[in-house]
Amino acid sequence: LNLSNKPYILGFDLMPEYHDALANGEIDYIVDQNAFLQGYQTITCLCEYLIHKKQLPQGPQYLPIHIYNQYNI
């Protein structure tokens, strides 16, 4: 192992405390799963089903993830 390099430290979801830690160099990467979009899409599909009788999506529903570092935040 090349221990002269610091280990990579990850944070999950783009929360304010992780954003600040990333900007200060305390963590290296944030993997944002976009929790807001997950909840929004779930409620939207449910409302469309209940109000407009649209069919619910079948199978997995994939959403984008974002990986941030101090240079692209």
N, C-alpha and C positions, 0 to 999 in steps of 0.2 A: 504494500500500500504506500502511496505517496502522501504521507501525512503532512507534508509541508504546505499543501493546499488546504484551505479551510473547507469543511464539509458544506455541501449545499443545504440550505434550510428553506423549507417550503411553508407557505401559508395557504389556507383554503378560503375562498370567497373574498371578494374585494370589500372588506370592512375597513372603517376608518383607522383602527389601530394597526392593521396589517399594512395599509397604505403608508402610514407614517413610518413604520418599521422598515418597509422597503425603501422609502426615500432616504432614510438614515443609514442604510446599509446593514441593518440588523438581520434581515432575512434576504435571501437571494431571489426567490421566485414566489409568485402567487398564482395558484390555479383557481380561476374563477368559474364556478359552475352555473352562475347566473340564477340564483335562487328565486329572484323576483319573477323571471320569465317562466321558471318551472311552475310556480304557483299560479301565475296569470294564465298560462296555457291550460292548466287543469281546470280552473274555474270557467274559462271561456268555452272549453269543450262541453263541460257540464251544462252550462246555460244554453248553448246551441242545441243540445240534446233535449233539455226540458222545455224550452220555449219554441224552437223551430223544428223539433223532431228530427234533427240531423243525426245520422249514424255516428256513433262514437268511433274514434280511430282504433284500428286493430293492430296488435303487435307493438313492438317497442317504438317509442317516439324519441328520436334523438334531437338534442339541442346542442348548439355550439358551446364550446368552452374557450376561455381565453387564458393565455399564459402571459403574465406580466413580469418584467424585471425593472430595474431602476431606470432603464433607458427608454422604455415604451409606456410608462405609466402617465 
